């Protein structure tokens, strides 16, 4: 039995957790290829034309897995923290895929507001796949440990970057945007070529997050990003917000961030599936020039 | 604290009921914001972020016009989905524009909670008691429920003269809005229902169901008076979304809805999406001729369920037209599409009747 995992949306947040869990149980899995032009084209034909770029990419990734696996793994996340929500696109992934593709689907449901935690979801998944309760719990514990280790390593690396003398830029965006080959990667590569150090807003110590702006917002990922901005603001020379068009939560929160964050250069790059990268890169270059000039003259 | 004027954004005809409600609980002057015009949406979209959904732009336009009109306390009634996050951004935008005001949210975290409303209103009117608030809430609920019932009736019927229903409707609203006694409210409702029933009607040509996002369903301006347009073609309309559904029926029937649509969906899809999947099936069962799905551009759950609805449309053999509205649509484009859709439906119906006769 081979399980297919699309490399999109939830993968960037919970990928380590899911992969280690399957490894521990000895299940074979395949992950779809990193996003490329073909995946995007496939997604565009499958998804409604108005839907966001991430959903299109997601369906493209699922298409990429067709005939490579027996089962598709499509989890559903409604809320991961109490009193908060995720974007509604996360709610409908399993049902959407079930209605578009004929492949068999393994799904699970995380909804902390209704008492379905990550742990219970994983245990249900393990039992559904035919493993004993003990084995499943152990696998989940191991997965959680590994996930924590990976996160701590990233955090340590990031703290080291904070202390070096390079100019630093804070990249703000959902994990599935920043690390995607079609969305965030070209931007980050350009920045790195120009000797900027990158600080990722989605890597932030939970304890050090303070809460001013975010109290009234209930989209979990955006809340985390706002807290990260509050934390990293003093260390960086500029902020780049990356979002895909048209993003529901981002459309509200990004404007809020730009309006509330003053005295630091900030740019909002919105990537959509039609434009080539040139326009974005031109804006990025002028932004880099601004930062270089600003520090040359002294703030 | 004197001379503060309260205002709130528009949605359909509900402003007439909200005005006395707010007046009674706050003891302050309430002014209905100027009616929505082209200018409202122009102002609204000028100061809004680009990719935000349409209701935000309408609300912001209403707020700015109300503030220009002298209001200083604003209310936001939206909750759930993106609506719940409107208030912080709207507050920031209006503050940046230099207005001096207070903005209160009526619904917190997508839930209608009595405690939250009580605490919010207490900030404005410290004399408010729980009993008074409860009585007012029950009164407005009953008013809105009865009004929605009458609307359901008029939407279904096709009058010989379209204006007849409208004339009675505005008289009905005028009579109903200031009543405080529940028995009198119910009495007014029945007397006007009798008037509605006396209006001479004709047989509808087609039956069309309207599903979709809540704001575009309820605010006629945002859809270029879609329902009136359909009425001109002698079409009987069924629309599910109204305020009484949002406040009461949705919570009661939520689980049953999901169960009944189990053939196509397994989980809740967020906002009204689950309901819309179920409604499509229900409209097919009730032998409706077609469905119109309305939404603002980029409305996440509604766009997401489009593939599911298309599949239902294919398998159950019922035509669905998807309309999305944004600030720059011209009414002509929508009208042309509507006419083509109606032509297609009537041709389908004729064919069906021919088949049956053979």
Boltz contact constraints between the chains, C-beta under 6 A:
constraints:
  - contact:
      token1: [A, 48]
      token2: [B, 303]
      max_distance: 6.0
  - contact:
      token1: [A, 48]
      token2: [B, 306]
      max_distance: 6.0
  - contact:
      token1: [A, 50]
      token2: [B, 303]
      max_distance: 6.0
  - contact:
      token1: [A, 51]
      token2: [B, 303]
      max_distance: 6.0
  - contact:
      token1: [A, 76]
      token2: [B, 267]
      max_distance: 6.0
  - contact:
      token1: [A, 88]
      token2: [B, 270]
      max_distance: 6.0
  - contact:
      token1: [A, 88]
      token2: [B, 300]
      max_distance: 6.0
  - contact:
      token1: [A, 88]
      token2: [B, 301]
      max_distance: 6.0
  - contact:
      token1: [A, 89]
      token2: [B, 300]
      max_distance: 6.0
  - contact:
      token1: [A, 89]
      token2: [B, 304]
      max_distance: 6.0
  - contact:
      token1: [A, 91]
      token2: [B, 269]
      max_distance: 6.0
  - contact:
      token1: [A, 91]
      token2: [B, 270]
      max_distance: 6.0
  - contact:
      token1: [A, 92]
      token2: [B, 269]
      max_distance: 6.0
  - contact:
      token1: [A, 92]
      token2: [B, 304]
      max_distance: 6.0
  - contact:
      token1: [A, 95]
      token2: [B, 265]
      max_distance: 6.0
  - contact:
      token1: [A, 95]
      token2: [B, 266]
      max_distance: 6.0
  - contact:
      token1: [A, 99]
      token2: [B, 307]
      max_distance: 6.0
  - contact:
      token1: [A, 99]
      token2: [B, 308]
      max_distance: 6.0
  - contact:
      token1: [A, 99]
      token2: [B, 311]
      max_distance: 6.0
  - contact:
      token1: [A, 100]
      token2: [B, 307]
      max_distance: 6.0
  - contact:
      token1: [A, 216]
      token2: [B, 88]
      max_distance: 6.0
  - contact:
      token1: [A, 217]
      token2: [B, 85]
      max_distance: 6.0
  - contact:
      token1: [A, 246]
      token2: [B, 51]
      max_distance: 6.0
  - contact:
      token1: [A, 246]
      token2: [B, 298]
      max_distance: 6.0
  - contact:
      token1: [A, 248]
      token2: [B, 82]
      max_distance: 6.0
  - contact:
      token1: [A, 248]
      token2: [B, 300]
      max_distance: 6.0
  - contact:
      token1: [A, 251]
      token2: [B, 49]
      max_distance: 6.0
  - contact:
      token1: [A, 251]
      token2: [B, 51]
      max_distance: 6.0
  - contact:
      token1: [A, 251]
      token2: [B, 52]
      max_distance: 6.0
  - contact:
      token1: [A, 252]
      token2: [B, 85]
      max_distance: 6.0
  - contact:
      token1: [A, 252]
      token2: [B, 89]
      max_distance: 6.0
  - contact:
      token1: [A, 255]
      token2: [B, 49]
      max_distance: 6.0
  - contact:
      token1: [A, 256]
      token2: [B, 89]
      max_distance: 6.0
  - contact:
      token1: [A, 259]
      token2: [B, 92]
      max_distance: 6.0
